[in-house]
Amino acid sequence: MKIFSNYGCEILEREGRFFIRFDSGQSAGASSIEKEISHEQMQKAKVSEQDAYEVILRLEQ
């Protein structure tokens, strides 16, 4: 179930687990990426565009 959609990402909940979906950001052949996140990351990503970006950056490391 989608619980949030803004700041260039979507947050989904499935069976009590949270996932963030975002665009890969590649100029050619961009694709949608989905990663599992914690409850704390989910809350942070909903606060602001900058917070969502920080959550995504941390996932890509």
Protein Blocks (a to p, Z undefined) as FASTA:
>chain_A
ZZbdeehiacddeehiacddddehiaghpacddddddfklmmmmmmpmmlmmmmmmmmmZ
Z
